Amino acid sequence: MKKVEFDPSALTGAQKTWWDAWQAKADGATLAAIDAWEKGEEIKYKDAVWGELKEWLLDNVFHGKCAYCETLAPRFPGHAEHFRPKGRVDVRDPKTGKSVPVSVEWPNGKVATHPGYFWLAYHWKNLLPACQDCNSGRGKQNQFPLPGSKTPTLVPRLSGADAKRLAARARASVTFKERYYLDPDALDELETPQILNPYRDDPHQHLRFGEGGIVAEVDGSARGAESIRVYQLRDDKLRADRQRQQKKAELIFKSQLSAGILLGKPSEALAAAQKALAAFQDGTEEYSVAALDYIELVKKELGAAFQGGGK
């Protein structure tokens, strides 16, 4: 998993034109979803809206890769993954280890199964391209773990300091007085999700990859451990695929390093070897973070001389 730097407000030209048109469709679909829910009607989701964004994100932001495991899109049909589930929210039962629906208090006072974050179904910060293994099957599905006794938010009542602080990042309910549909940033502040989101988080603070494509949480990070579990990052096939890329990066790095030494330029060899890994550093290559973590191990094995540029 690699942190993604993306800001739609920085788009220009044809990309801005596309984005503005898509955002207008997303806004309309969001209002329709909220209106249906407040009337007690079935929400008729428009899959094509988030499907269009998924394709655009793959082409323009995520280098054609799954946002969670960095698998290339050609290897899976691809999903527009909702970070906060749109139709139901599950949590892990600590006794059985199984995912179960969570119940919350609705704005009308009844306690029932959480309906999902339907108002975020078309919010770009809640949509990421994800492979089938990360999003379906044994993967994330409707899971959204929160710390301790926290429960998923559903149109909370805001007053006083909270209203002043969060209302600017929320949409007021028409039906329920002083209730608000919070945006992803406001929700993150209240809920502190226990799984990593590459839009918001720096996964490298929580996850580290080692030899053989293995992955582990950093310094006992709970968010790292939960992300490994929820996204199935220890799947053995995925581990083997990461290992393949690690070996590819190692070959590139060592070849460039050796060439520099043979040319009698040891002081420049390390910098050239690092530059040769540009496609891993910018995230173009598959499993780029795992490969670069492994290169750090390779550099240590090669010795202190190369760490200092051959001086």
For each residue, the residues with C-beta under 8 A, 3 or more apart:
1: 67 68 69 70 196 198 203 207 227 231 233 289
2: 70 198 203 283 288 289
3: 198 201 202 203 204
4: 61 62 67 198 199
5:
6: 61 199
7: 10
8: 11 19 23 124
9:
10: 7
11: 8 15 16 19
12: 15 16
13: 16 17
14: 17 18
15: 11 12 18 19 60
16: 11 12 13 19 20
17: 13 14 20 21
18: 14 15 21 22 56
19: 8 11 15 16 22 23 56
20: 16 17 23 24
21: 17 18 24 25
22: 18 19 25 26 49 52 53 56
23: 8 19 20 26 27 124
24: 20 21 27 28
25: 21 22 28 29 46 49 52 122
26: 22 23 29 30 49 53 122 123 124
27: 23 24 30 31 122
28: 24 25 31 32
29: 25 26 32 33 45 46 49 121 122
30: 26 27 33 34 119 121 122 123
31: 27 28 34 35
32: 28 29 35 36 44
33: 29 30 36 37 43 45 118 119 121 122
34: 30 31 37 38 118 119 171 173 181
35: 31 32 38 39 174
36: 32 33 39 41 42 43 44
37: 33 34 40 41 43 115 118 119
38: 34 35 173 174 175 176
39: 35 36
40: 37
41: 36 37
42: 36
43: 33 36 37 118 121
44: 32 36
45: 29 33 86 121
46: 25 29 49 50 122
47: 50 51
48: 51 52
49: 22 25 26 29 46 52 53 122
50: 46 47 53 54 80 82 121 122 127
51: 47 48 54 55 80
52: 22 25 48 49 55 56
53: 22 26 49 50 56 57 80 122 124 127
54: 50 51 57 58 78 79 80 127 129
55: 51 52 58 59
56: 18 19 22 52 53 59 60 61
57: 53 54 60 61 62 127 128 129
58: 54 55 61 62 64 65 73 78 129
59: 55 56 64
60: 15 56 57
61: 4 6 56 57 58
62: 4 57 58 65 66 67 128 129
63: 282 283 284
64: 58 59 72 73 74
65: 58 62 70 71 72 73 129 283 286
66: 62 69 70 71 73 76 129 130 131 134
67: 1 4 62 81 128 129 130 198
68: 1 81 128 130 131 134 140 198 227 231 233
69: 1 66 131 133 134 231 233 238 287
70: 1 2 65 66 283 286 287 288 289 290
71: 65 66 75 76 131 133 134 238 241 286 287
72: 64 65 75 286
73: 58 64 65 66 76 78 129 131
74: 64
75: 71 72 131
76: 66 71 73 131 132 133
77: 132
78: 54 58 73 129 130 131 132
79: 54 129 130 131 132 135 136
80: 50 51 53 54 127 128 129 130
81: 67 68 127 128 129 130 134 135 140
82: 50 85 86 117 120 121 126 127
83: 125 126 127 128 184 193 197
84: 89 116 117 120 126 144 152 184 187
85: 82 88 89 90 116 117 141 142 143 144
86: 45 82 116 117 118 120 121
87: 115 116 118 142
88: 85 101 113 114 115 116 142
89: 84 85 101 102 114 116 117 142 144 152
90: 85 99 100 101 102 141 142 143 144
91: 99 100 102 143 144 145 146
92: 97 98 99 100 143 145
93: 96 97 98 99 100
94: 97
95:
96: 93
97: 92 93 94
98: 92 93
99: 90 91 92 93 141 142 143
100: 90 91 92 93
101: 88 89 90 113 114 142
102: 89 90 91 113 114 151 152
103: 111 112 113 114
104: 111 112 114 151 152 154
105: 109 110 111 154
106: 109 110 111 112 154 155
107: 154 155 173 175 176 179
108: 176
109: 105 106
110: 105 106
111: 103 104 105 106
112: 103 104 106
113: 88 101 102 103
114: 88 89 101 102 103 104 151 152 154
115: 37 87 88 118 154
116: 84 85 86 87 88 89 142
117: 82 84 85 86 89 120 121 126 152 187
118: 33 34 37 43 86 87 115 121
119: 30 33 34 37 123 171 181
120: 82 84 86 117 123 125 126 183 184
121: 29 30 33 43 45 50 82 86 117 118 126
122: 25 26 27 29 30 33 46 49 50 53 127
123: 26 30 119 120 126 127 183 184
124: 8 23 26 53 127
125: 83 120 183 184 185 199 200
126: 82 83 84 117 120 121 123 184
127: 50 53 54 57 80 81 82 83 122 123 124
128: 57 62 67 68 80 81 83 197 198 199
129: 54 57 58 62 65 66 67 73 78 79 80 81
130: 66 67 68 78 79 80 81 134 135 140
131: 66 68 69 71 73 75 76 78 79 134 135
132: 76 77 78 79 135 136 137 139
133: 69 71 76 136 137 138 139 232 235 238
134: 66 68 69 71 81 130 131 139 140 231 232
135: 79 81 130 131 132 139 140 141
136: 79 132 133 139 141
137: 132 133 141
138: 133 232
139: 132 133 134 135 136 230 231 232
140: 68 81 130 134 135 143 195 230 231
141: 85 90 99 135 136 137
142: 85 87 88 89 90 99 101 116
143: 85 90 91 92 99 140 195 230
144: 84 85 89 90 91 152 193 195
145: 91 92 193 194 195 226 230
146: 91 150 151 152 191 192 193 194
147: 150 192 194 222
148:
149:
150: 146 147 191 192
151: 102 104 114 146
152: 84 89 102 104 114 117 144 146 191
153: 156 182 187 190 191
154: 104 105 106 107 114 115
155: 106 107 173 176 179 180 181
156: 153 179 180 182 190
157: 178 179 180
158: 162 163 166 167 170 178 179 180
159: 162 163 178
160: 163 164
161: 164 165
162: 158 159 165 166
163: 158 159 160 166 167 178
164: 160 161 167
165: 161 162
166: 158 162 163 169 170 180 182 186 189 190
167: 158 163 164 170 172 180
168:
169: 166 182 183 185 186
170: 158 166 167 180 181 182 183 186
171: 34 119 180 181 183
172: 167 179 180 181
173: 34 38 107 155 176 177 179 180 181
174: 35 38
175: 38 107 179
176: 38 107 108 155 173 179
177: 173
178: 157 158 159 163
179: 107 155 156 157 158 172 173 175 176
180: 155 156 157 158 166 167 170 171 172 173
181: 34 119 155 170 171 172 173
182: 153 156 166 169 170 186 187 190
183: 120 123 125 169 170 171 186 187
184: 83 84 120 123 125 126 187 188 200
185: 125 169 188 189
186: 166 169 170 182 183 189 190
187: 84 117 153 182 183 184 190 191
188: 184 185 191 192 193 200
189: 166 185 186 192
190: 153 156 166 182 186 187
191: 146 150 152 153 187 188
192: 146 147 150 188 189
193: 83 144 145 146 188 197 223
194: 145 146 147 222 223 226
195: 140 143 144 145 223 226 227 230 231
196: 1 201 203 206 207 223 224 227
197: 83 128 193 200 201
198: 1 2 3 4 67 68 128 201 203
199: 4 6 125 128
200: 125 184 188 197
201: 3 196 197 198 205 206 223
202: 3 205 206
203: 1 2 3 196 198 206 207 224 227 289
204: 3 207 208 218 289
205: 201 202 218 221
206: 196 201 202 203 217 218 221 223 224 227
207: 1 196 203 204 215 216 217 218 221 224 227 228 233 289
208: 204 215 216 217 218 293
209: 213 214 215 242 246 289 290 293 294
210: 214 215 216 293 294 297
211: 214 246 294 297
212: 239 243 246
213: 209 238 239 240 241 242 243 244 246 287 290
214: 209 210 211 234 239
215: 207 208 209 210 228 233 234 239 242 290
216: 207 208 210 224 228
217: 206 207 208 220 221 222 223 224 225 228
218: 204 205 206 207 208 221 224
219:
220: 217 225
221: 205 206 207 217 218 224 225
222: 147 194 217 225 226
223: 193 194 195 196 201 206 217 226 227
224: 196 203 206 207 216 217 218 221 227 228
225: 217 220 221 222 228 229
226: 145 194 195 222 223 229 230
227: 1 68 195 196 203 206 207 223 224 230 231 233
228: 207 215 216 217 224 225 231 233 234
229: 225 226 232
230: 139 140 143 145 195 226 227
231: 1 68 69 134 139 140 195 227 228
232: 133 134 138 139 229 235 238
233: 1 68 69 207 215 227 228 238
234: 214 215 228 238 239
235: 133 232 238 239
236: 239 240
237: 240 241
238: 69 71 133 213 232 233 234 235 241 242
239: 212 213 214 215 234 235 236 242 243
240: 213 236 237 243 244
241: 71 213 237 238 244 245 286 287
242: 209 213 215 238 239 245 246 287 290 291
243: 212 213 239 240 246 247
244: 213 240 241 247 248
245: 241 242 248 249 285 286 287 288 290 291
246: 209 211 212 213 242 243 249 250 287 290 291 294
247: 243 244 250 251
248: 244 245 251 252 285 291
249: 245 246 252 253 277 280 285 291 292 294 295
250: 246 247 253 254 294 295 298
251: 247 248 254 255
252: 248 249 255 256 273 276 277
253: 249 250 256 257 273 274 276 277 295 298
254: 250 251 257 258 273 298
255: 251 252 258 259 276
256: 252 253 259 260 269 272 273 275 276
257: 253 254 260 261 269 270 272 273 302 306
258: 254 255 261 262 269
259: 255 256 262 263 269 272
260: 256 257 263 265 266 268 269 270 272 273
261: 257 258 264 265 266 269 310
262: 258 259
263: 259 260
264: 261
265: 260 261 268 269
266: 260 261 269 305 309 310
267: 309 310 311
268: 260 265 271 272 309 310
269: 256 257 258 259 260 261 265 266 272 273 306 309 310
270: 257 260 273 274 306 307 309 310
271: 268 274 275 309
272: 256 257 259 260 268 269 275 276
273: 252 253 254 256 257 260 269 270 276 277
274: 253 270 271 277
275: 256 271 272 278
276: 252 253 255 256 272 273
277: 249 252 253 273 274 280 281 291 292 295
278: 275 281 282
279: 282 284 285 288
280: 249 277 283 284 285 288 291 292 295
281: 277 278 288 292
282: 63 278 279 288
283: 2 63 65 70 280 288
284: 63 279 280 288
285: 245 248 249 279 280 288 291
286: 65 70 71 72 241 245
287: 69 70 71 213 241 242 245 246 290 291
288: 2 70 245 279 280 281 282 283 284 285 291 292
289: 1 2 70 203 204 207 209 292 293
290: 70 209 213 215 242 245 246 287 293 294
291: 242 245 246 248 249 277 280 285 287 288 294 295
292: 249 277 280 281 288 289 295 296
293: 208 209 210 289 290 296 297
294: 209 210 211 246 249 250 290 291 297 298
295: 249 250 253 277 280 291 292 298 299
296: 292 293 299 300
297: 210 211 293 294 300 301
298: 250 253 254 294 295 301 302
299: 295 296 302 306 307
300: 296 297 307
301: 297 298
302: 257 298 299 305 306 307
303: 306 307
304: 307 308
305: 266 302 308 310 311
306: 257 269 270 299 302 303 309 310
307: 270 299 300 302 303 304
308: 304 305 311
309: 266 267 268 269 270 271 306
310: 261 266 267 268 269 270 305 306
311: 267 305 308
